[in-house]
Amino acid sequence: FLPKVELLPRELLVTTSEVDHADWNYRPLLGKLQRVRFQLVSSLLESIQGDEMLEIGYGSGVFFPELLKVCGRISGIDPHTMPVEVTASLEKAGITADLRSGSVSEMPFADDSFNIVVAVSALEYVEAIDDACREIIRVLRPGGSLVLVTPGKSPILDAGLKILGDEDADTNYGNRRENLSAALERHFDTDARRVWPWPGIPWLTVYRAMRLIPKGSRDPNP
């Protein structure tokens, strides 16, 4: 069972880049495939709380209404150059956010800034993924978590993107999906995991969602 999620109204979406397809969430069929990512993340956030949250690759802020249910304040970082426009759009929905333009590999936030870092289909676009992992750990507070969802290496997903969204997975991702998996294993331990739609069948995995903690941060004597 995956929870329903509240997303930003379609009319408030700001198109921020060629890979920001927030409007896909409202299309038939493709919208269901898109929204599953947010549902998976929400299911992993149900058991944790934090007053400060960061979303990596926030895009148009489409996920902010749901994320604000489990945090007090929210920030975002994205390489696009439209934080002012997105901020203005979010304010129409009564949402205040600290939005920055920049790279996850070199973030403009102080050490120990956030209880929770969220990334929805964002880290697989990052080339310097080990640098990004180190930066995420730097800005996380002790006891903090990284919650992310990333696409699997699945012919179902790749075909769906091509048919429904006219996107080519090899062009979009290259080998970054595999590189991301390896980097996450180097830098984090898994606290919880979700696989959609069929756990245990890797080649049919469309999305993998994980709640991660920095390596060495788990209490060896709980």
GIGICOR-V481247 format. One record per residue. SS is DSSP state (h for helix, s for strand, l for the rest). OMEGA is omega in radians with two decimals (NA if undefined). D_FIRST is the distance of its C-alpha to the first C-alpha in whole Angstrom. Layout:
ss = [SS SS]
omega = [OMEGA OMEGA]
d_first = [D_FIRST D_FIRST]
This chain:
ss = [l l l l l l l l l h h h l l l l l l l l l h h h h h l l l h h h h h h h h h h h h h h h h l l l l s s s s s s s l l l l l l l h h h h l l l s s s s s s s s l l l l h h h h h h h h h h l l l l l s s s s l s l l s l l l l l l l s s s s s s s l l h h h l l l h h h h h h h h h h h s s s s s s s s s s s s l l l h h h h h h h h h h h l l l h h h h h l l h h h h h h h h h h h h s s s s s s s s s l l l l l h h h l l s s s s s s s s l l l l l l l l]
omega = [3.09 -3.09 2.97 -3.13 3.09 -3.14 3.10 3.10 -3.05 -3.07 3.14 -3.13 3.04 3.10 -2.97 -3.13 -3.12 3.11 3.09 -3.09 -3.09 3.14 3.10 -3.13 -3.06 3.09 3.03 3.09 3.14 3.12 3.11 3.13 3.13 -3.04 3.10 -3.14 3.14 3.11 3.12 3.11 -3.14 -3.14 3.12 3.11 -3.02 -3.04 -3.13 3.11 3.08 -3.10 -3.13 -3.13 3.05 2.96 3.06 -3.11 -3.04 3.12 3.13 -3.10 -3.05 -3.06 -3.04 -3.14 3.13 -3.10 -3.11 3.05 -3.09 3.09 3.13 -3.13 -3.08 3.06 3.12 3.02 -3.09 3.13 3.13 -3.01 -3.05 3.13 -3.13 -3.14 3.13 3.10 -3.13 3.12 3.12 3.13 3.09 3.09 3.14 -3.09 3.04 -3.11 3.05 -3.03 -3.13 3.00 -3.10 -3.09 3.06 3.12 3.11 -2.96 -3.13 3.13 -3.14 3.04 3.03 -3.08 -2.93 3.01 -3.07 2.97 -3.11 3.07 -3.14 3.13 -3.10 -3.00 3.11 3.07 -3.02 3.11 -3.11 -2.96 3.09 3.06 3.13 3.12 3.13 3.12 3.10 3.12 -3.13 -3.06 3.09 3.02 3.05 -3.09 -3.10 -3.06 2.92 3.10 -3.07 2.97 -3.10 -3.13 3.03 3.05 -2.97 3.06 3.10 3.13 -3.08 3.11 3.12 3.10 -3.11 -3.06 -3.02 -3.06 -3.13 3.14 3.11 -3.04 -3.14 3.09 -3.10 -2.94 -3.02 3.09 -3.06 3.08 3.12 3.13 3.12 -3.13 -3.13 -3.13 3.12 3.11 3.13 -2.95 -3.01 2.92 -3.11 3.10 3.10 -3.06 3.00 3.06 -3.14 0.10 -3.01 3.06 3.08 3.11 -2.98 -3.06 3.05 -3.12 3.10 3.12 3.00 3.10 -3.06 2.90 -2.98 3.03 3.14 3.13 3.12 -3.10 3.12 3.13 -3.12 3.13 -3.08 NA]
d_first = [0 4 7 10 13 16 19 22 24 25 29 29 28 30 31 32 32 32 29 27 25 23 24 22 19 21 22 21 19 19 18 14 15 16 14 11 13 13 9 10 13 12 9 12 14 13 15 18 21 24 27 27 25 26 24 26 26 25 27 27 25 22 19 22 21 17 19 21 19 19 23 26 28 27 29 28 30 30 33 34 37 35 34 37 35 32 33 35 32 29 32 32 28 30 28 31 30 32 32 34 35 35 34 31 34 36 35 37 35 37 36 33 32 28 26 23 23 21 21 19 21 24 25 26 29 30 34 35 31 33 35 31 30 33 33 29 30 33 32 29 30 30 27 25 22 22 18 18 17 19 19 20 23 22 24 21 20 24 25 22 24 27 27 25 26 29 28 30 28 31 32 30 29 32 31 29 26 27 30 27 25 28 29 26 27 30 29 26 25 21 19 16 14 11 12 11 11 13 13 17 18 20 22 19 17 16 15 15 14 16 17 21 24 28 29 31 30 28 30 32 32 29]
